Amino acid sequence: MKNKNRFFIIGTIIVLFIIINSFGSIVRFSTDYKWFSEIGYTETFLTKLKAQFLIGIPLFIVLSLLLIVYLNKLKKKFFIESEIVDTQHDKKIKFGINIASIIFSFMFTVNTVSTLWFEILQYINAEKFNIVDPIFGHDIGFYVFNLPLINTLVSFVINILFLLIVVTVLFYGYLALKNGIKNATGPFEDISHFNPSQVFDFSTLLNKKFITQILNQISIIGSLVFIFLGFRFFLRCYDLLYSQMGRVFGAGYTDIFVSLNLYRILAVGSVIAAFTFFVGARKKNLKFALVMPAILIVISILGTGLGGVVEKFIVEPDQLSKETKYMEYSINSTQDAYMLKDVKKITFTADNNLTIEDLEKNKEVIENIKINDREPLIQVYNQLQGIRPYYVFNDVDVDRYTINGNYTQVFLSARELDQSRLNEQAKTWVNQYLKYTHGYGVTLSPVNKVTMQGQPEMIVKNIPPTTNTDLKIDRPEIYFGEKTNEYVIVNTDEKEFDYPSGSDNEETLYEGSAGIKLTFMNRLLFSIREASYKLLISNNINKDSRIVINRNILQRVYEIAPFIYYDSNAYLVANQDDGKLYWIIEGFTESQRYPYSQPTSSFIEGMNVNYIRNSVKVVVDAYDGTTDFYISDESDPIINTYSNIFKDLFKPIGEMPQGIRDHIRYSQSLFNIQSDMYRLYHIENPTVFFGREDYWDISTEKYMDTGEVSVESSYVMFKLPEEENVEFLLTTQYSPQNKDNMIALLAARNDGENYGQLILYEFPKTKTIPGPNMIETKIDQDTVISSQLTLWSQRGSSVLRGNTLVMPIENSLLYVEPIYLKSDTESNFPEMKMVIVSFNDKTVMEMTLEKALEKIFGASNNQDPETVEPSNPTDNNYEDDNINMLILQANDMYIKANEASKNGDWNAYGEYLKQLENILIQLNIVVNGQTVTNDTGIDQDQTNAVENTVTP
């Protein structure tokens, strides 16, 4: 009776422990289910649950029965062989076996189904790639979907078999030791007579009979272990397709002729070992049982050594001929895996015969040349358009809109509300979760326009958004964004803050569909989930109130579909069809299992992948949180497999509203990986590939104040050869390895039916085409430009260099780089002060792009006479601020030089005069302009005249 009570108490404690520890998971599951129901993805949520139950329940039952039956048979057999008769403890041991088996099976099942469910569903729903590997002839889908599960199951079975062997040994040992203790001679009447060896009779463990019992018992299990080890060796043949031993990633000469045969021998040998082990164990012949496993170990060691010898003395001396076909496999597979096979190549002669008439023909290109950069722009937006401390512009995105009939490239950023920036006294529960619920509006500016102060010209700005264009934003509230990290409760008795209006605040009530209705039960569940009792007791919450969770758009999409990798840089779209704001998030499928494809670690931190597709565009409504997953690459077998698994999740790209589809972009993250891989894998000749003779580098430039860096890919607009319309393109430039000249330009198309097409501009190898860094060098060597930059940097300001843009126009290349000036005070932000344009041997710096182009190409013949600048240079338009600054600097230098002469410090006097000379040169340039009459872009007579005016 006591034992029954004890088992009942123990069982009750275990059950209570499980319930208490699972309570949080139960609440989480309940609230997650309600959220998935609210957003319309209930089936997606239940797919995982159904799969885990369908896999887990049979696995748990089979594993529990297997362990219970096996261990009870072990116990019975041991008792019979040891001639033990003990009915008193037999029931206890049996009960213990059952409980232990069930607990272990449950824990093992939970751990297994949490990782295997998705692999199994992929295996069942797998789509074919319709491409086969060059060695074994299997479809790539076999390696991506099938082989991982097969490997996992084989390892699973081997682990189970090894576990049974360990359990057998421990179980026999436990029973033998227990029996030895029980059979110890009578009770001890005197502690001095205690003899451990008498009580703990280890001779029951260390004897031939005990070892023979175990060996006989595990004969079948051991044979199965060797059979599955043979299967594993067979599967390792496929792993050679990911070998890194040879010249390229994938199986090479040594892998095919040595390692492959070694694995096949070991696979056959393991099957033979299974037979010899079984026979030897049954016949109690230990030597016969273990001789074949020992031979396998020797073969494995010798085979590995042979592989090293073959690689060192046969392959390496003749590597090109031995590895040629494997290099071809790697080139083809890598190009397929990264979508580099269909790059359209265009020979661009770069004749550089551009004229003012050509510029007129390409006016739309010129009007979309970026003279603003994202990095300084985000500072400007936050300073000028933040309006209140709690508003923040998290990122600036590049896009294109048709504005007043013109196809225009713009910068766009959302004004989000960051609750962490609220005043400390304002961080009450009501303010954070009921009052300050959403951001408001956007700021938008063309890439090519700045004000007279050097700030971006904003054509959508302020709160509420104002514009003098035909852009439409009817629903500017942002409830879902990149900074919306907390839940909010809408439609409460406390009206929401909408936006500031002078000294007052406008208030609003939410009109969208987002949120879960807060019934009493839901309030209870969410107060537990969010660990907030105020959510349960607040009087502001009424029957119409709803809680909105997962408002951070990246967290939101990850909660729905965690098997997709997402770009962290979402971008905002103002849909001109309905006036609403939407976020677009790039979703990727990837794999590490594409045979012979070169892996990269640049895409996902800490993980190598060798197959990437931007197969999903996720659209999130910034107001009501509606989240749609659109398949943007229907040729991707991985996303099609996912679509087979999650029936209600994905939609075809054709169902995306046109007002949003007009703004989809080619993923910059994917393009960066592609352009990086293409540095080597543009080479298709294995001989050239082997020698890396035509290896490219991403071009470099001087950017901001960080020194020389690799050129970042950028969205630009220009016309492709034989195309009539300007296009929105993503580009990067290549230079030969360790050189600064430019060898090629890669562009990805974004517009319409041409979306996703890659274009390669191939420049002549017979002449030098300047790369961005060569333009930087020309700037540094230009005495007027470099002295001006140096002068600014010495006067309490930082000179920041923008991106060097390479613009193909007609059959020429035009280079444009904006120059920013930033005061050293903390509250200041960069202002675009100058534009440098370089063409052929001419490099000029002017206050506007138009003036710089006019300096190089002359005035347009089509220009309205009334708008033509007067020929008298003293009548040029310029900013008084620039002139006043130079005059103050000149006066300062004069005073310092005068003081130095009074003190007899002639070295300082000479230095101050030199600086004064540079300032007067710049003052003359700003006022009178400069005439390009030589290669440096400086009028020598003008310079000499200036020098004469500053002679002391």
PyMOL commands that set and color helices and strands:
alter all, ss='L'
color gray80, all
select helices_A, chain A and resi 2-39+42-81+87-125+140-182+191-193+196-199+202-204+208-217+219-242+253-282+286-337+356-361+363-366+374-385+419-421+424-426+429-435+520-529+534-537+553-560+637-645+653-655+658-661+668-681+686-691+752-754+772-781+783-793+849-857+865-867+873-875+880-902+906-928+940-949
alter helices_A, ss='H'
color red, helices_A
select strands_A, chain A and resi 344-347+391-393+397-403+406-417+439-440+442-446+477-478+488-490+496-501+504-508+516-517+546-548+565-566+571-574+581-591+600-604+607-609+611-621+627-631+650-652+696-698+700-702+708-710+714-718+727-736+744-749+758-762+797-801+805-809+812-823+831-839+842-846
alter strands_A, ss='S'
color yellow, strands_A
deselect
rebuild
show_as cartoon
